[in-house]
Amino acid sequence: MTTAVAAPFRFFSLQVVRTRRLGPSLVRVTFAGADLHAFHSDGRDQSLSLFLPHPGQSEPVVPLELGDGWWQGWRELPDDVRAVMRSYTLRALRRDALGHTAEIDIDFALHGIGPGTSPAPGSARTAGTAAGPASRWASRAAAGDRVLLLGPAVADNRAIRFRPPEDTDLVVLCGDETAVPAATAILESLPAGTRVQAWLEVPHAGDILDVCTEADAEITWLVRHDGSPMAVDAVRAAGLADAGRPYVWIAGESGRVRALRRYFVGERGVDRRSVTFVGYWRQGMTEEQLRAAE
């Protein structure tokens, strides 16, 4: 079942096709669905809303029969019935012979779930905390599991944030493990000759990924469990390459994102209009608490 919601976005009913563990803290889940042909995106940091079932449910419960009133109806459902909603970024899409989207990948950061670690109650997207419902779901996902996705039906949409100006001569990327899927997708999309400096923070050395990019990219991986400095300190120590028109993209935990933005704008004098920043999560708060606060 699908319904139009605040076009250009709509619901897609999807099933898990396969999963692949990328490292101790990251798992890739591949989805397909009969109506995925209507999914369109040209963005490399495309934001999505994923609705997951509770344990014991065969599919997530979202009152799509209410049409545009689904949001209020969803909020009014009991906590143990209402589908778990979490925000993610699109890692990749693959098209069929007709050019229609056939599969999409979403990479999940498994907070609190390392190899041999049992899931425990807690926050879903917060690094360094116990696992929440999305991490637990992703760690156990299997072919045939059903989800709902609220995603784009129009390729160029407002949930795409990475938009460097045409005259950019240096791209700077900063993010933690929740931003690694978007950052690596961006790196893979950049053409030859693009200068890039990237700082990516992950929990374990095993989470470092091989990134295939044609760009002239300098990628620094910061491994928390190995005592690496925080991103803002690493960036300050390394400095930026000479550039007349840098473009900065920052994503991850809200407090660290703000600190990085202050550094680039306040200390380095980067034009604030050339800094894209987004808090994917906030230390000590679940996504439900964030929505309530907002």
Backbone bond lengths (Angstrom), bond angles and torsions (degrees), N, CA, C in turn:
res aa  C-N    CA-C-N  psi(-1)  N-CA   C-N-CA  omega(-1)  CA-C   N-CA-C  phi
1 M - - - 1.472 - - 1.519 109.05 -
2 T 1.323 117.30 136.02 1.459 120.85 177.22 1.515 109.57 -131.28
3 T 1.300 115.12 162.20 1.460 120.26 175.83 1.514 108.70 -153.52
4 A 1.307 117.79 146.12 1.460 121.25 176.05 1.513 109.61 -71.76
5 V 1.295 117.20 134.27 1.462 122.03 179.67 1.511 108.14 -137.69
6 A 1.312 117.31 112.01 1.462 122.41 175.02 1.523 110.47 45.62
7 A 1.329 115.19 58.77 1.469 120.99 -178.53 1.534 109.54 -40.30
8 P 1.335 117.83 137.41 1.462 127.27 20.00 1.526 115.94 -94.75
9 F 1.333 119.33 30.71 1.457 121.46 -179.21 1.524 110.45 -109.27
10 R 1.341 115.99 151.22 1.456 121.31 179.49 1.522 109.06 -153.83
11 F 1.322 115.74 168.93 1.455 120.82 177.18 1.524 110.86 -87.45
12 F 1.335 114.58 144.60 1.455 122.28 174.15 1.526 108.22 -127.82
13 S 1.316 116.38 128.90 1.458 121.53 175.57 1.528 108.28 -89.51
14 L 1.336 116.81 117.94 1.457 121.24 -171.65 1.522 111.12 -125.99
15 Q 1.331 113.86 160.19 1.461 121.86 173.86 1.526 109.38 -128.06
16 V 1.331 115.16 148.34 1.462 120.44 175.12 1.529 108.49 -69.38
17 V 1.337 115.27 131.95 1.466 121.42 175.09 1.525 110.35 -96.81
18 R 1.332 116.42 -44.82 1.463 121.25 -179.33 1.527 108.62 -164.46
19 T 1.310 115.14 165.91 1.464 121.69 176.63 1.528 108.70 -133.69
20 R 1.352 114.32 155.84 1.463 119.32 177.99 1.516 109.08 -148.34
21 R 1.306 116.88 123.55 1.463 121.37 177.63 1.523 108.58 -76.23
22 L 1.319 116.82 122.34 1.461 121.93 -178.08 1.515 112.51 -93.02
23 G 1.327 116.54 -21.22 1.453 122.29 -178.03 1.510 108.62 -178.20
24 P 1.329 117.85 -177.63 1.460 119.96 -179.63 1.528 113.42 -58.32
25 S 1.333 117.36 -28.76 1.464 120.64 -171.95 1.518 113.80 -118.61
26 L 1.331 118.63 11.88 1.461 119.84 -174.11 1.518 110.27 -144.93
27 V 1.342 116.13 132.11 1.454 121.87 175.55 1.519 109.16 -130.43
28 R 1.320 116.37 137.69 1.462 121.82 178.23 1.524 108.75 -99.58
29 V 1.345 115.86 127.97 1.459 121.69 177.42 1.520 107.76 -115.31
30 T 1.324 116.18 127.23 1.461 122.73 178.93 1.513 109.16 -102.56
31 F 1.343 115.44 131.28 1.461 122.31 -176.93 1.523 110.57 -119.55
32 A 1.333 115.82 151.49 1.455 122.68 171.92 1.522 107.65 -141.68
33 G 1.333 115.99 165.18 1.462 120.66 179.43 1.506 110.86 -172.85
34 A 1.328 116.33 154.34 1.464 121.32 -174.52 1.518 112.94 -61.68
35 D 1.331 117.56 -32.28 1.467 119.80 -177.40 1.527 113.05 -101.89
36 L 1.330 117.12 12.51 1.459 119.96 -179.01 1.527 111.93 -67.24
37 H 1.326 116.69 -14.82 1.465 120.00 176.87 1.521 111.71 -58.71
38 A 1.360 116.84 -22.42 1.462 121.50 -179.29 1.525 112.41 -88.65
39 F 1.339 117.51 -0.94 1.461 121.84 179.31 1.530 108.65 -82.58
40 H 1.331 116.41 126.18 1.460 120.93 -179.03 1.527 109.62 -136.14
41 S 1.328 115.80 134.07 1.458 120.12 175.16 1.514 109.65 -158.98
42 D 1.330 115.59 135.29 1.455 122.03 173.43 1.521 111.18 -107.59
43 G 1.333 117.29 3.01 1.452 120.53 -175.15 1.509 113.11 -90.87
44 R 1.335 116.43 148.72 1.454 121.05 178.07 1.517 111.92 -97.12
45 D 1.325 117.84 -7.56 1.461 120.47 172.16 1.526 108.68 -127.43
46 Q 1.331 115.61 40.99 1.455 122.75 -178.20 1.528 110.45 -60.50
47 S 1.327 116.36 122.00 1.458 121.43 179.39 1.526 110.19 -84.67
48 L 1.334 115.80 139.80 1.459 123.33 -178.08 1.524 109.43 -133.45
49 S 1.330 116.25 155.33 1.466 121.38 171.55 1.518 108.05 -113.56
50 L 1.328 115.90 122.43 1.455 121.78 -176.83 1.524 109.13 -110.37
51 F 1.335 116.03 133.90 1.462 122.55 -179.99 1.520 108.33 -113.65
52 L 1.336 115.18 122.02 1.459 122.20 -172.62 1.523 110.83 -115.51
53 P 1.337 117.63 148.91 1.467 120.10 177.22 1.521 111.30 -78.18
54 H 1.331 115.35 157.69 1.461 120.71 169.70 1.524 108.90 -79.70
55 P 1.332 117.75 158.77 1.469 119.51 175.21 1.532 110.21 -53.68
56 G 1.310 116.18 133.65 1.454 121.14 -179.22 1.515 113.90 94.76
57 Q 1.342 117.80 -15.32 1.469 121.76 176.38 1.530 109.24 -91.92
58 S 1.329 116.18 140.65 1.461 120.21 179.29 1.520 112.03 -81.63
59 E 1.333 117.09 -19.71 1.458 121.69 178.84 1.523 108.81 -157.37
60 P 1.311 117.64 158.69 1.472 119.98 -179.50 1.521 111.17 -69.92
61 V 1.320 115.35 146.55 1.461 121.17 -178.46 1.522 109.38 -100.53
62 V 1.330 115.19 109.69 1.460 123.86 175.01 1.524 106.35 -136.01
63 P 1.339 118.76 126.81 1.475 120.89 -175.25 1.528 112.57 -76.64
64 L 1.329 116.76 71.25 1.458 120.83 -178.47 1.520 111.99 -65.20
65 E 1.330 117.11 -21.55 1.464 119.32 179.50 1.524 112.37 -65.04
66 L 1.341 117.01 -13.29 1.462 121.08 178.35 1.520 112.29 -84.61
67 G 1.335 117.19 0.47 1.462 119.94 179.60 1.512 111.26 61.22
68 D 1.327 116.37 -130.01 1.464 120.16 -178.18 1.519 112.74 -68.04
69 G 1.327 117.55 -8.78 1.466 121.01 177.33 1.518 113.23 -91.37
70 W 1.361 115.88 11.43 1.463 119.25 -176.55 1.524 112.43 -59.90
71 W 1.358 116.87 -37.03 1.468 119.97 -174.90 1.518 111.80 -61.30
72 Q 1.328 116.63 -49.67 1.452 119.54 179.72 1.517 110.91 -64.86
73 G 1.335 115.89 -40.85 1.460 118.90 178.07 1.518 112.20 -63.26
74 W 1.304 116.49 -38.94 1.466 120.60 178.03 1.519 110.86 -64.46
75 R 1.313 117.91 -43.23 1.464 121.78 -179.65 1.523 112.17 -63.88
76 E 1.325 117.21 -28.33 1.463 121.24 -177.03 1.516 113.46 -85.29
77 L 1.324 117.95 -7.83 1.461 120.72 178.04 1.525 110.50 -70.86
78 P 1.330 118.24 153.38 1.479 120.38 176.12 1.527 111.05 -59.55
79 D 1.333 116.13 149.88 1.457 121.22 -175.90 1.524 112.43 -57.75
80 D 1.348 117.10 -36.80 1.456 119.43 -176.59 1.520 112.73 -85.76
81 V 1.342 116.98 2.96 1.462 122.11 177.61 1.526 110.20 -112.89
82 R 1.321 116.03 -44.12 1.461 122.29 -176.51 1.532 111.09 -57.39
83 A 1.332 116.92 130.66 1.462 121.39 179.38 1.523 110.67 -56.57
84 V 1.321 116.21 142.65 1.459 122.56 175.31 1.526 108.07 -74.14
85 M 1.321 117.63 123.62 1.461 121.40 178.32 1.526 109.66 -106.99
86 R 1.331 115.67 129.94 1.452 121.26 176.89 1.525 109.60 -137.58
87 S 1.325 115.86 150.90 1.464 122.07 -179.35 1.523 109.82 -97.33
88 Y 1.316 115.69 133.54 1.457 121.73 178.75 1.519 109.45 -138.94
89 T 1.338 115.27 172.56 1.459 120.03 174.47 1.525 108.70 -115.27
90 L 1.312 115.49 148.43 1.453 122.33 177.30 1.529 109.33 -69.70
91 R 1.332 117.28 126.74 1.467 119.44 176.97 1.522 111.36 -87.34
92 A 1.328 116.69 -42.37 1.464 119.41 -178.79 1.519 109.31 -164.43
93 L 1.326 116.01 156.83 1.460 121.76 170.14 1.519 108.80 -133.51
94 R 1.320 114.80 149.05 1.464 121.21 177.25 1.516 108.81 -125.26
95 R 1.327 115.19 138.98 1.458 120.76 -175.81 1.518 111.00 -106.39
96 D 1.339 115.87 155.17 1.457 120.75 176.79 1.529 110.54 -86.79
97 A 1.325 116.60 -172.93 1.461 121.03 -175.83 1.514 112.90 -63.39
98 L 1.346 117.17 -22.07 1.461 121.60 179.43 1.527 112.42 -90.94
99 G 1.332 116.12 -0.45 1.461 119.60 -179.76 1.506 113.88 87.26
100 H 1.337 118.17 6.26 1.460 121.93 178.42 1.531 110.12 -86.45
101 T 1.333 116.44 147.55 1.456 120.26 176.64 1.521 109.41 -63.99
102 A 1.331 117.07 124.22 1.461 122.02 -178.52 1.527 111.85 -106.92
103 E 1.342 117.50 -34.55 1.457 122.55 179.66 1.524 109.40 -144.72
104 I 1.321 115.84 151.62 1.457 120.77 170.81 1.518 109.13 -131.27
105 D 1.321 115.28 150.95 1.464 122.36 175.77 1.524 109.15 -111.60
106 I 1.324 115.45 138.41 1.465 122.37 170.28 1.519 106.80 -128.64
107 D 1.339 116.65 128.53 1.461 121.87 177.89 1.524 109.08 -96.91
108 F 1.326 115.74 129.46 1.463 122.84 -177.78 1.521 109.59 -107.17
109 A 1.335 116.47 128.40 1.457 121.41 170.53 1.524 107.62 -80.42
110 L 1.329 116.42 123.34 1.469 121.59 -174.48 1.520 109.48 -95.64
111 H 1.306 116.17 81.30 1.456 120.66 -178.95 1.521 110.19 -69.77
112 G 1.322 115.26 125.62 1.452 119.65 177.97 1.504 113.90 79.10
113 I 1.350 117.97 5.10 1.462 120.78 -179.09 1.529 108.27 -127.47
114 G 1.313 116.21 88.82 1.454 119.87 172.98 1.516 109.54 -96.45
115 P 1.320 117.67 -178.99 1.463 120.09 177.05 1.522 110.99 -57.67
116 G 1.320 117.41 125.87 1.453 121.61 -179.62 1.502 114.45 77.93
117 T 1.358 117.21 8.45 1.462 121.21 -179.51 1.508 110.08 -99.20
118 S 1.313 117.72 130.28 1.454 120.99 178.80 1.514 109.64 -83.52
119 P 1.341 118.13 137.21 1.455 120.98 178.40 1.522 110.99 -60.84
120 A 1.327 115.45 144.68 1.458 120.82 177.57 1.507 108.87 -135.03
121 P 1.347 117.85 158.12 1.458 120.11 -179.04 1.516 110.92 -62.77
122 G 1.345 115.52 151.33 1.454 118.86 176.37 1.499 112.13 156.59
123 S 1.329 115.63 -158.71 1.453 121.40 -177.63 1.512 110.88 -76.74
124 A 1.351 116.10 152.89 1.457 119.87 -173.93 1.513 113.84 -89.25
125 R 1.319 118.23 -35.93 1.455 118.83 -171.13 1.519 112.29 -119.38
126 T 1.298 117.05 9.47 1.449 119.49 -172.69 1.515 111.36 -93.76
127 A 1.339 116.76 117.36 1.449 120.72 179.48 1.513 110.07 -64.30
128 G 1.353 116.12 143.73 1.444 120.72 176.28 1.509 113.47 77.98
129 T 1.325 119.87 14.02 1.450 122.02 178.26 1.511 108.79 -123.84
130 A 1.333 115.63 176.74 1.459 120.55 178.00 1.518 110.13 -67.67
131 A 1.320 115.34 160.05 1.458 120.59 -176.33 1.521 110.96 -70.82
132 G 1.321 115.13 145.70 1.450 122.00 175.94 1.515 110.81 -109.84
133 P 1.345 117.40 -171.11 1.465 120.31 -173.19 1.522 114.17 -63.06
134 A 1.347 118.52 -36.37 1.464 119.33 -179.06 1.520 111.00 -71.80
135 S 1.333 117.80 -41.60 1.462 120.62 176.91 1.521 110.70 -62.67
136 R 1.332 116.68 -43.10 1.460 119.62 179.63 1.522 110.61 -63.98
137 W 1.348 116.25 -42.69 1.469 118.92 179.63 1.526 110.14 -62.26
138 A 1.328 117.61 -48.45 1.459 120.91 -176.17 1.526 111.44 -63.67
139 S 1.324 117.69 -36.73 1.465 120.35 -178.14 1.517 111.43 -67.75
140 R 1.346 117.72 -20.38 1.465 121.84 -177.92 1.522 112.74 -113.38
141 A 1.326 117.71 1.98 1.470 120.87 -174.37 1.523 110.56 -59.32
142 A 1.343 114.55 142.56 1.460 120.81 -179.50 1.520 108.79 -141.66
143 A 1.323 115.51 158.26 1.459 120.98 179.72 1.524 110.40 -52.05
144 G 1.336 115.06 133.17 1.451 121.34 179.80 1.511 114.71 98.64
145 D 1.341 118.25 -17.45 1.467 120.85 177.63 1.522 109.37 -61.47
146 R 1.342 116.29 140.85 1.456 120.98 -173.33 1.524 111.36 -107.81
147 V 1.343 115.27 142.39 1.461 122.57 176.47 1.523 108.24 -141.17
148 L 1.327 115.61 167.52 1.459 122.21 169.12 1.526 107.88 -115.59
149 L 1.308 115.59 142.36 1.456 121.14 179.34 1.515 108.93 -126.53
150 L 1.327 116.65 129.59 1.453 121.98 171.01 1.523 106.53 -99.35
151 G 1.346 115.30 107.06 1.451 119.88 -172.92 1.510 112.21 -141.31
152 P 1.336 116.61 -177.65 1.464 121.34 -170.94 1.537 113.09 -82.98
153 A 1.315 114.37 139.40 1.467 121.81 170.55 1.523 110.36 -104.33
154 V 1.325 116.75 -3.71 1.467 123.66 178.48 1.525 107.70 -125.10
155 A 1.323 116.89 128.98 1.460 121.45 -170.55 1.522 113.24 -60.35
156 D 1.316 118.38 -42.41 1.463 122.31 -179.94 1.516 107.81 -102.34
157 N 1.322 117.14 106.82 1.462 121.66 -173.33 1.516 110.40 -138.95
158 R 1.317 115.85 167.94 1.467 120.78 -171.57 1.529 113.80 -72.09
159 A 1.342 118.34 -8.41 1.459 120.97 178.55 1.529 112.04 -90.36
160 I 1.316 117.02 11.48 1.465 123.17 171.38 1.518 107.40 -102.59
161 R 1.328 116.89 123.35 1.469 119.52 -173.51 1.520 113.16 -109.81
162 F 1.309 117.97 -28.00 1.472 120.49 -178.60 1.527 108.54 -74.55
163 R 1.336 116.01 104.60 1.462 121.67 -177.09 1.528 109.56 -142.43
164 P 1.315 117.72 75.27 1.469 119.38 -179.71 1.517 111.18 -69.69
165 P 1.325 118.15 139.63 1.471 120.80 174.81 1.515 111.07 -59.77
166 E 1.319 115.77 154.84 1.464 120.47 -176.65 1.523 112.51 -62.46
167 D 1.335 117.75 -28.17 1.469 119.68 -177.07 1.534 112.65 -92.26
168 T 1.332 117.92 13.41 1.458 121.29 178.64 1.525 110.60 -61.40
169 D 1.337 116.96 132.72 1.462 119.11 177.46 1.527 112.73 -116.00
170 L 1.325 117.99 2.99 1.458 122.68 172.70 1.523 108.54 -155.27
171 V 1.331 117.16 125.15 1.458 122.59 174.90 1.523 108.20 -101.71
172 V 1.344 116.42 129.06 1.459 122.32 179.12 1.524 108.17 -117.11
173 L 1.327 116.72 128.53 1.464 122.28 -179.90 1.520 109.45 -122.46
174 C 1.336 116.49 132.28 1.463 121.36 177.29 1.520 108.61 -137.69
175 G 1.329 117.34 132.62 1.452 118.78 178.06 1.515 112.14 -172.15
176 D 1.349 115.30 162.03 1.458 120.73 174.27 1.529 108.81 -95.80
177 E 1.337 117.38 -166.57 1.461 119.64 -173.79 1.528 112.97 -63.94
178 T 1.328 117.74 -25.21 1.458 118.90 177.30 1.524 111.37 -72.22
179 A 1.331 116.83 -20.06 1.462 121.73 179.08 1.519 112.72 -100.38
180 V 1.334 118.01 -8.30 1.459 120.59 -178.51 1.532 112.55 -58.67
181 P 1.352 119.91 -42.43 1.475 118.29 178.48 1.525 113.01 -57.35
182 A 1.321 117.56 -45.88 1.459 120.55 179.80 1.525 110.53 -68.80
183 A 1.328 117.28 -43.36 1.466 120.39 -177.57 1.527 111.33 -63.16
184 T 1.330 117.84 -42.13 1.458 119.98 -179.87 1.526 110.96 -70.67
185 A 1.335 117.26 -34.59 1.467 119.64 175.10 1.523 110.54 -64.28
186 I 1.320 116.85 -40.25 1.465 120.80 176.53 1.526 110.21 -61.76
187 L 1.323 116.55 -47.97 1.460 120.33 -179.18 1.525 111.47 -58.06
188 E 1.324 116.86 -42.05 1.462 120.43 -179.58 1.522 112.52 -66.47
189 S 1.329 116.94 -24.04 1.463 120.52 -175.59 1.524 113.28 -89.08
190 L 1.333 117.82 -15.76 1.462 120.29 -172.89 1.527 110.91 -75.30
191 P 1.310 116.93 139.16 1.472 120.41 -176.59 1.524 112.30 -77.38
192 A 1.322 114.48 164.48 1.463 121.20 176.66 1.528 109.85 -57.82
193 G 1.320 115.04 141.84 1.461 120.26 179.31 1.516 113.95 94.47
194 T 1.342 117.98 -13.89 1.463 121.15 178.49 1.527 109.53 -75.00
195 R 1.328 116.45 123.68 1.467 119.84 177.05 1.515 109.34 -84.17
196 V 1.347 115.65 132.19 1.465 120.77 -176.44 1.525 109.84 -137.69
197 Q 1.325 115.44 136.39 1.460 122.09 165.67 1.521 106.99 -119.82
198 A 1.343 116.53 126.34 1.458 121.15 -177.22 1.516 110.46 -130.99
199 W 1.324 116.07 136.66 1.452 123.48 172.62 1.523 107.38 -122.13
200 L 1.341 116.76 116.17 1.456 121.84 -176.18 1.527 109.36 -123.37
201 E 1.331 115.41 124.49 1.461 121.26 -175.30 1.527 110.19 -102.39
202 V 1.343 116.77 129.61 1.466 122.37 179.38 1.524 109.29 -134.89
203 P 1.342 117.62 159.06 1.471 118.97 -178.63 1.524 114.36 -70.68
204 H 1.354 117.83 -42.22 1.458 121.75 -171.74 1.525 111.23 -126.10
205 A 1.314 116.23 154.23 1.472 120.17 177.17 1.524 111.16 -60.34
206 G 1.335 117.08 -31.08 1.450 120.84 178.10 1.513 114.32 -68.00
207 D 1.330 117.07 -10.35 1.466 121.42 178.44 1.524 112.55 -86.88
208 I 1.326 117.81 -7.32 1.466 120.70 178.65 1.531 108.57 -68.03
209 L 1.306 116.64 130.64 1.458 122.00 -174.90 1.525 110.90 -108.83
210 D 1.316 115.32 149.34 1.458 120.26 169.32 1.528 108.28 -78.04
211 V 1.299 117.10 124.80 1.463 121.87 -177.56 1.522 108.76 -113.02
212 C 1.322 116.47 121.37 1.459 121.51 176.69 1.522 108.92 -93.06
213 T 1.303 116.87 113.66 1.459 120.35 -179.71 1.521 109.52 -143.36
214 E 1.306 116.21 144.86 1.465 121.42 174.81 1.526 111.32 -87.13
215 A 1.317 116.22 -10.25 1.462 120.37 -178.76 1.527 110.52 -69.60
216 D 1.308 115.62 159.58 1.463 122.61 173.87 1.525 106.43 -84.95
217 A 1.353 115.16 81.85 1.462 120.60 -167.60 1.521 112.26 -109.81
218 E 1.330 115.03 133.18 1.464 122.67 171.16 1.532 106.66 -107.53
219 I 1.337 116.84 108.06 1.464 122.22 -174.60 1.525 108.75 -109.28
220 T 1.329 116.25 121.85 1.458 122.34 177.36 1.520 108.75 -109.54
221 W 1.328 116.50 119.50 1.463 121.63 177.19 1.521 109.25 -94.86
222 L 1.312 116.65 126.99 1.461 123.20 179.69 1.527 107.92 -107.15
223 V 1.341 116.94 114.36 1.466 122.24 -174.65 1.528 108.75 -102.68
224 R 1.327 115.45 109.69 1.465 120.01 -174.31 1.523 111.87 -59.41
225 H 1.331 118.19 -45.95 1.459 120.75 -175.33 1.525 112.30 -70.49
226 D 1.322 117.21 -9.93 1.471 121.04 175.26 1.525 111.39 -99.51
227 G 1.325 116.98 6.21 1.455 120.52 176.69 1.509 115.28 83.69
228 S 1.333 117.93 19.63 1.463 119.90 178.01 1.525 110.43 -63.25
229 P 1.319 117.46 150.99 1.468 119.98 178.17 1.520 110.62 -69.29
230 M 1.324 115.66 161.77 1.458 119.69 173.71 1.519 108.99 -64.81
231 A 1.330 115.43 156.34 1.464 120.04 -173.21 1.521 111.97 -56.89
232 V 1.332 117.45 -43.33 1.460 118.81 -176.62 1.520 110.71 -63.28
233 D 1.339 117.66 -35.59 1.460 120.67 178.43 1.527 111.02 -72.49
234 A 1.341 115.88 -38.43 1.465 119.08 178.78 1.518 111.22 -66.34
235 V 1.319 116.68 -40.58 1.465 120.77 179.16 1.521 110.23 -66.36
236 R 1.319 116.34 -42.98 1.468 119.73 -179.58 1.527 110.57 -63.05
237 A 1.341 116.85 -39.77 1.467 120.29 -178.58 1.524 111.72 -70.03
238 A 1.341 116.54 -37.27 1.463 120.05 -176.97 1.515 112.46 -79.59
239 G 1.327 116.86 -35.22 1.457 120.63 -175.68 1.511 111.42 75.76
240 L 1.329 115.48 170.35 1.455 121.93 -179.17 1.521 110.60 -102.90
241 A 1.313 114.57 148.57 1.459 119.20 173.06 1.532 109.06 -65.27
242 D 1.314 116.28 155.27 1.458 119.82 177.83 1.518 109.83 -61.18
243 A 1.316 115.74 129.75 1.466 120.58 -179.10 1.513 108.74 -157.10
244 G 1.297 115.53 140.70 1.460 119.46 177.28 1.511 112.50 -88.63
245 R 1.354 115.28 -29.53 1.464 119.31 -176.15 1.534 109.93 -138.09
246 P 1.340 117.32 72.50 1.466 119.68 179.48 1.528 111.01 -75.23
247 Y 1.326 115.49 151.82 1.467 122.47 171.67 1.522 107.08 -124.66
248 V 1.339 116.45 129.37 1.463 121.97 -173.68 1.524 109.47 -116.77
249 W 1.324 116.08 130.80 1.474 123.70 175.57 1.517 107.86 -120.69
250 I 1.348 116.68 122.46 1.463 122.35 -176.93 1.520 108.46 -128.52
251 A 1.344 117.24 133.41 1.463 120.23 177.80 1.525 109.15 -150.26
252 G 1.333 115.63 155.15 1.466 120.90 178.78 1.519 111.07 138.23
253 E 1.328 115.45 -143.00 1.463 120.28 -178.67 1.523 109.85 -67.71
254 S 1.336 116.92 135.33 1.468 121.95 -169.27 1.517 113.19 -57.98
255 G 1.329 117.96 -43.51 1.454 120.26 -177.98 1.513 112.36 -64.33
256 R 1.319 116.89 -41.93 1.466 120.53 179.86 1.521 111.11 -72.11
257 V 1.319 116.26 -33.21 1.469 119.76 175.88 1.524 109.88 -62.17
258 R 1.326 116.88 -44.56 1.468 120.27 179.34 1.522 111.33 -62.83
259 A 1.335 116.42 -40.39 1.465 119.75 179.75 1.528 110.90 -63.81
260 L 1.313 117.08 -41.40 1.461 120.40 178.31 1.521 111.29 -66.09
261 R 1.322 116.42 -40.75 1.471 119.11 179.03 1.529 110.30 -62.65
262 R 1.341 116.68 -42.41 1.469 119.68 178.46 1.529 110.36 -60.57
263 Y 1.331 116.68 -39.14 1.464 119.46 179.30 1.523 110.72 -63.32
264 F 1.337 117.25 -51.59 1.463 119.87 -175.25 1.530 112.19 -65.43
265 V 1.332 116.84 -41.83 1.463 119.98 -177.30 1.518 111.11 -81.55
266 G 1.344 116.25 -47.39 1.461 119.85 -174.38 1.510 114.29 -78.85
267 E 1.338 117.23 -43.94 1.467 120.58 -175.36 1.531 112.81 -91.97
268 R 1.315 116.71 -37.06 1.462 119.55 -176.50 1.520 113.63 -97.83
269 G 1.332 116.88 -9.73 1.455 120.57 175.74 1.514 114.56 71.94
270 V 1.351 118.04 23.00 1.464 120.35 176.70 1.527 108.70 -69.83
271 D 1.303 116.84 135.12 1.461 122.21 178.14 1.523 109.03 -56.14
272 R 1.336 117.06 123.38 1.463 120.41 -176.84 1.520 111.84 -58.98
273 R 1.323 117.93 -23.85 1.460 120.43 178.00 1.522 111.96 -72.72
274 S 1.334 116.52 -12.73 1.463 121.77 178.74 1.521 111.55 -106.02
275 V 1.326 116.76 20.49 1.461 121.83 177.25 1.524 108.41 -122.19
276 T 1.323 116.44 115.14 1.462 122.34 174.66 1.515 107.82 -100.71
277 F 1.321 117.07 126.33 1.463 119.26 -177.69 1.529 109.27 -139.27
278 V 1.331 115.84 140.94 1.463 120.70 -179.39 1.526 109.39 -148.34
279 G 1.312 115.59 130.35 1.462 121.45 175.54 1.518 110.12 -87.77
280 Y 1.326 116.86 112.31 1.455 120.55 179.04 1.522 112.32 -79.14
281 W 1.326 116.73 -25.06 1.465 121.07 178.67 1.523 108.89 -159.01
282 R 1.333 115.78 169.57 1.462 119.98 179.27 1.515 109.22 -130.63
283 Q 1.321 115.41 132.04 1.460 121.10 -178.19 1.525 110.77 -53.61
284 G 1.333 116.32 128.73 1.453 121.39 175.35 1.508 115.68 83.18
285 M 1.337 118.73 4.36 1.464 121.29 -178.22 1.523 110.44 -130.73
286 T 1.330 115.93 140.35 1.450 120.80 172.74 1.524 109.06 -82.82
287 E 1.334 116.02 168.66 1.462 119.09 178.91 1.524 110.95 -65.43
288 E 1.339 117.27 -33.75 1.466 120.23 176.52 1.530 110.95 -62.56
289 Q 1.329 116.93 -41.89 1.459 120.87 178.51 1.520 111.30 -65.65
290 L 1.344 116.16 -37.85 1.459 119.54 177.64 1.516 111.35 -63.91
291 R 1.342 116.96 -43.94 1.470 119.34 178.92 1.519 111.03 -62.64
292 A 1.339 116.54 -39.76 1.471 119.93 179.18 1.525 110.60 -64.71
293 A 1.334 116.11 -39.45 1.469 119.94 179.96 1.511 111.86 -67.89
294 E 1.334 116.16 -31.54 1.460 119.33 -177.31 1.516 112.16 -83.65
